[in-house]
Every structure is written in C-alpha cells, then in structure tokens.
C-alpha cells in the first residue's frame, strides 16, 4: 500500500507521520517548538521529516504533505500571513523542496485536518460537513456538496475570524474585537475565567500561578461544580454555541465536528451547547445539523496532509 508523510505544523510542535493510503498512521515523530522564527521552525521540520524518512522506505513514499497555520499560496507553498507565527510572505514551500527530494504539498493546517476528518472520521459519508478545531485558536474547514472549499485566495474556512462580540468581546490575535477565536478557543476560555474572577473573590482557581492556568483546569473545575469555573464555562459555551449557529446559517452542514484539544471535554461540551445552538437556528429546520466530537483528534492534521499528498492537492476528489 502506498505511503506518504503527513506533517502537522502547530504553534507549539511539529509532527510528522508515516501514513498509509487508507488513513492508518504507522509511526509519528514530534518536536516541540519554542522559537517561532522561520529558521527555527524550519530546523524542527527538518528533524521530524528527516526522522520519518529514515524510518520509511523512500520508494514507498508518494510525497510529503504539510499543514501550516496561515494563508498559504497554493502554487508555491509560501505562507503569506500567519498571525500565530507572526510570519508574512515566508518561502516555506521553496525551503522544504530544496531540502527533500519528493513531491511537496503545503496547505493551511485546519483545512488539512478537515480533509482528514472528512475522509476517515466523522465526515465520512456526508456531503456537507464542517470541522471546527478548538485549540489555542480556532481553525476550520468546510465541505460543501462533497468538495472542500478553498476560496478565491485559499482563505475559505477561516471561521475563527468571524466576529460574534464586535463591541464587547476580547481582542483577537488578528486585531479585531470579539472574533469567534477570541471568545471560544482555549485562550477564550481562559479569558472568560479572568473576566469573571472579580465576582468570585474566594475562588482558588487563579490563586496559584495564574499564568500557568490551562483550559483543562477550568473545564474540570466546572465539571466539579466550582462556581468560578462554571461561570467561565457558561460564558465560553454560550459563545461557542453562537459561532456554531452562525456556521449553520452560513453553510447548512449535515455535521459539525468539534476537534482540537478543547474538544476533549466531549459530552460535557456537547450537552452545554446543543440546546442553545437549536435555539439560535432559525432559517433551516432545527435538529438537522448533528454536533459531534471529531474522531481523529490530534491526528487529523497529519492524516489530512498525507491525503493531500496522495491526491496531488487539497481536494476530496482524486485527480480534482
């Protein structure tokens, strides 16, 4: 069976996997990223891709697919803009092609994850599907009529940057106020916890090393009945539900899958947003979009990037 290397480049790590054409991951190699300068990130990519190449037989490999944050030039693989890395017009594609003698395909990381989840996860068998990746930020991808939407300048699917609280929300990394990402990502949950902290003077949630507080700790506090954690979780899930309902209005999918690290909350998250999403769904029949937790988890990006290499581009169709 043919194999490809699928790479997921994130803000905190780079992971390269050897992936079979049926979506099965054979092995993974990961390196933390602490320096987000272009040269440092390239060094991390060299290491993880190099490790995967050593393990794989090169004659079995059809190519390397890389999912990177930001807006990507589909022809050259240049990263035109990435607020997470603070990159503008960096030649990612050229640098990787000079380093590795294999066909190279580069696209946005969230769109790669969408391709993976659509092909081998919760999107399988649907024609209209949306993936929302909930992590430090929010990424996403949209499949409409069986085709992954790319857009005029490869910008379709940036659902994290539609504004849901434009007058009273948090400032997003992109500079706008109240983006879906600013309100309903893991970072958004932290911001909600700080925003309501004054109402809970006896709360211990922020008492020890508040700068090290993570979204999982807030969610666990909410699950345990902690009033501070519950208030933050309530505001966070209200914003998540609002953004999800907007997406239903935009593209009317059969399934919205929630992926990324924050989605490990599972049913606790789905139960918190389901009824509110239905309340906010007005122009299509209620209950007709299914909300689920993504099946592939953190592997979706690698599987999708490898699938891109098998298909010769970021497409749900072979040869298309």
N, C-alpha and C positions, 0 to 999 in steps of 0.2 A: 504493500500500500504506500502511496506517495506520502511524503512528509514535507513540512515547512517549518520555519522558525517564526513564531509569533512573539512580538515584543510589546509589552505594555510599559510605556514611559510615564511615570507619575511624578508628582511633586516631591515625594519622599523616597521613591525607589524606582529601580528599573528591573524588569523581569523578562527573561527570555525563555520560551518554552519550545520544545520539540513537539509538534502536533501532527497527528495523523489526519488524513482527509475526512475521516468520519468524526472528527472533533475530539478524539481522545488525546489527552496530554500524556506524553511518555516521560518527560522529565522537565524540571524547571531550574533556572539559575537566577538568583536575585542579588542585587546590591543596593544598599541604602544610598540615597542622595542627600548630602548635607550642603553641598555647594551647587547652586543653580546656574552658575556661569556656563556658557556654551561649551567651553573646552572641558570643564569638569564633568558635565553631563555626557559629552562625547566619550570621555575616558570610561565612564561607567557603562555606556552602551558597548564599547569595545570589549570590556571584560565579560559582560553577560552573554553577548552574541558569540564571542570567541569561545567561551566555555561550552555553549550549546553546539557550536560547530565541531569542536574536538570530540564531543560525545557522539554526534551523528555521523553517518557515512555521507559524505558530500554528494555522492552520486544518487542518493535517495531524495535529496532536497530539491524542491522546485523553486524556492526563493525565500526571501525574508520580508515579512510584513511588520511594520512598526506603527503603533498608535501613539501619537504625541498630543499633549494639550495644545490648544490654539487653533487658529485658522491656517490651514495648510494649502499651499499651491499644489493642485493635483498633478500638474505636469512635472514640476521639478522636485517636489517634496520639501520646498523651503517653508519654514514656519514664518508666516507673515506677521502674526501678532499672537503673543501668548502672555496674558497678564499674570498667570501663575508663575512663569519663569522670568517675567519681565524681559521677554525677547521681542525683537522686531526685525523681520527680514533676515533670519539666520539660515545659512545654507545646509540644513540638516541632510537633505537628500544627497547633495553633492559629496558631503563628507563621508557618509555611510557608503556610498557607491565606490569611492576611492579606496575604502578600507576592505570591502568584502566583494569578492568576485562572484556574485549571484544576482539574479533579478531582485530589485528592491522596490517595495511599495510602501508609501507613507500616507497616512490619513489621520484625521482627528481621533483621539483615543476613545471618546464616547461613541462616535459613530462606529468604530471598530467593535466596541463592546456590544452595541446594538446588533450588528451583523452576527456576532457570535451567539447572542441570546436568541435572536430571531431564528437562526438556522438550527441550533442544537438545544435550545432551552424552552422557556415558556412561550416564545413566539412561534414555535414550530406548528404549522398547520393553519396559521392565521394569515389574513391578507392585510390587515390594518392593525399596526402594533406600535407601541411607544415604550422605550426604556428610559427611565429616569435614574441616573446614578447619583446617589446621595453620599457624598464624602465631605472632604474639606470644602468643596464647592458643589455645584450641581451641573452635570452634563446630561446629554440625552441624544436620542435619535428617533426618527420617525420612519416607519414603513407604511406606505400608502399604496393600496392596490397591488401589493406584493413587491413593490420597489422601494428600496432605501432612498429617501430624499437627500440629495446632495446640495441643491441650490445653485443659484447663478454664479456665486464665487465661493462655493464649497462651505457656505455658512448655515445651511439648513440644519435645524435641530438644536440651536443654541437656546434651549428652553429655560436655562438658568438665568438668562438675562432679560426675560420679560418682567416688567415691573408690576408688583402686586401691592406694594405700600409706597407709592411715589411721594407722598407728603410727610409721612411719619415713620418711615422704615429706617433700617440700618443702611449705612453707606457700603455699597458693594465694592469689590476689588476693581471693577471696571470703571468706577467713578460715579455711577448712577445711584439713586436712592431707592431702596426698597425692592431690589431685584429678587426674584424667586430664590436665587442662590444665596443672597444675603440673609434671607428670612428663614429658609427651610433646609439648609445644609447642616452638616455637623457644626460648622462655625456658627450658623444661625442659632442652633440650639444653645450653644454657649452664650451667645449674645442675649438670648431671651432670659437665661439664668441670671446674668448680670443685671439686666434691665429691671427685673422684679425683685432683686435682692433686698432693696430698702424696705419692702413690705414684710420681710421675714427676718427681723433683727436677731432672732435666736437661732437661725439656721446655721448648721455647721458645714453646709455644702461647700462654702467658699472659705472656710476658716483656715484650712491648711493648704499652702502652696496653690492659691487660686490660678496662678499662671500655668499650672500643670493639670488643671481640671480638664477632663475629656468628656465628649458627648455621651459615652457609655456610662460614666458615673452618674450623670444627670438622669439618664433613662432608668438606670437601676434604682436611683432614689425615688423616681416617680412610681416605679413598679412596687416599691416597698411602702408607698403611702406617705413619703416625706412631702409636706405641704409646699416647700420651696421647689423641689424637683417637679412636683405635679403641676404647679402653676407654669413653670417654664415649658414643660411638655405640652400642656394645653395650648399655649400660645404658638408653640412651634408646629404642632399638628394642625392647628387652625390655618396657619399659613401654607402648610403642605397641601391640605385639602383644597384651599383656594387655587393654588397653582395647578393642581391636578384637574380640577373642574374647568379651568381655563383651557387646558390642553384638550379636554373632551370637546369643548366648544370649537377649538381650532381645527382638529383633525378627526374627531369622532372614531377613535380606535376601538377595536374589539377588546383589546387587552392593554392595560398599562402595568408594566412590571417595574417594581422598585428594586434597584440594585445598589451596590456600593456599601461601604462599611456601616452606615447608619441603618441600613435596611435589616441588619441582624436583629433588630427589635422584633421582626416577624409579626405575629398576630397582634401583639401589643400595639404596633403601629397601625396595622390594617383596621383593627377594631376602633381605633381613635379617629380615623379619617373617613371611614366608609359612609356613615350616615350623613356627614357634612358634605361630602362630595355629591351624594344623591340630592341633597337639598339645593345645592348650587347648580345642578344640571337641569337646564330648563328648555333647551331647544332640540334635544333629542330624548327619546324615551329613557326614563330613569332605569337604573339597574342593568343597562345593556352594555356598559363597559365594565369589564372584570378587572379588579385591582388584585395583583398578586405580588409575591416576593420573587425576585429573579432567581432562576435555578442555578445558573453557572457561578454566581457570586463573583469573587475577585478574579476568577479565571476567564471571564467573558472577554476581556480585552485581548488577552493572548490568543484565545481561540478565534476571535474575530479577525485579528491581524493576520493570523496564519491562513484563514479562509480567504482573505483578500489576496494573499499570495497565490493560492490555488486558482483563484478565479481571474487573476490578472487585473484586479482593481476592486474598488469598494462597491460591490454590487451583489444583489441577491440572486443574480442570474449568471450562469456560466456563459462566458463569451459576450456579456452585455454590460 
